[in-house]
Each structure stands twice: as C-alpha cells, then as structure tokens.
C-alpha cells in the first residue's frame, strides 16, 4: 500500500482532490513501473511515494494538472527516481567493494582483535565528538545519515527541509568533518 507524503495533508481541498484523482488513476501503473525497475515491492512503493512528493510540489506551484498526458509524465517521474536510486546503490556498492579489495591487498587479517575493537570504539567516540562540534545546520543531518543510516529523503521528511538542502548540508558537513579529522591526524 502506498502512503501519500505528509505534505498531502497541508494542501487545500481542491489540491487534495486532484492528488486523490491522480492516485486513483495512476498509482497502480506507477507502482508497476517501479517494480519492473527495482524488483522489490517495498522499494517500488517508496519510489511511488517520492514521486507523489514531487507531483504535490508541482501542484503547489500550479505546474501540474490532470490531463491525458499527465499519466506519462508521472510514470517518467517514477522511472527517473528508480534510475537515480539504482545509480546511488551501484556507487555505494562499488565503494564498498573498493574498500574490501584494499583490505585484501594490504594482506591484513580481517579478524577483530581486542586492540582493533578498542581503537575502533575510541575512533567512533572521537568522530561523534567532532560531529557534535559542528554547526547545527550540519550536525543533525550528518548524525541521521552516518549514525542512524537514514536516506536523504527520510532525513528531509523528518527535518521538514527540501531534499536538496539536506544533500548540501550532508555534503558540506562531511567536508568539514574530513578537514577536522585531517587536522587532528597531523598533530
């Protein structure tokens, strides 16, 4: 079942009626397209929900109405969201593979020793302390992304900020974090 984004409930009655019509008419085909791309029911539902978020934003700006061609437009939105999701997942996977390969090339044992666990815990606590020193604009989005493993879309909804804003806050926060860690390592 696809839930409409929370922003739906802030719309005017006329706008909500339009979204409900779109939902009744197009949600099934949007879901079928997403499932075809992702082969996963819950991910497909997430993509359709994100698509409705975008549709609602378009309706709020009066850029969207209900016509015969709008179904194709909505399907394209879902398709693009699925493609973007798969690209991000592929990039994250390739980064994980590179990290694993570099450990294998170094020939270090992967087994955890008490010393490694202690160093890892100490590093983690220091990382948290550095994040806590960051400006408020970066601190919470970074914690939600790095520690709680939320997606950018989830963080944006939770913080009630545009996804683009959350993306840039995470990006800038990471850069500041990397600089601070680099300075500490030089000492």
JOCOR-V103414 format. One line per field, one symbol per residue. psi: psi as a letter, one per 40 degrees, with the letter a starting at -180 (. if undefined). burial: 1 if it has 24 or more other C-alpha atoms within 12 Angstrom, else 0. Layout:
psi: ???
burial: ???
This chain:
psi: hhiiidddeeiidddddddddddddedddddddddddefhddddddddddddddddddddefehihideddddddddddddddddddddddddddddddddddddeeiieihidddddddddddddddddddeiiddddddddddddefiidddddddefiidddddddddddddddddddddddd.
burial: 0101101100000011011001100110111111101100001111111111111100100000110000101111111111001000000000000000000000000000000000000000001001100100011111111100001111111000000001101100110010000000000
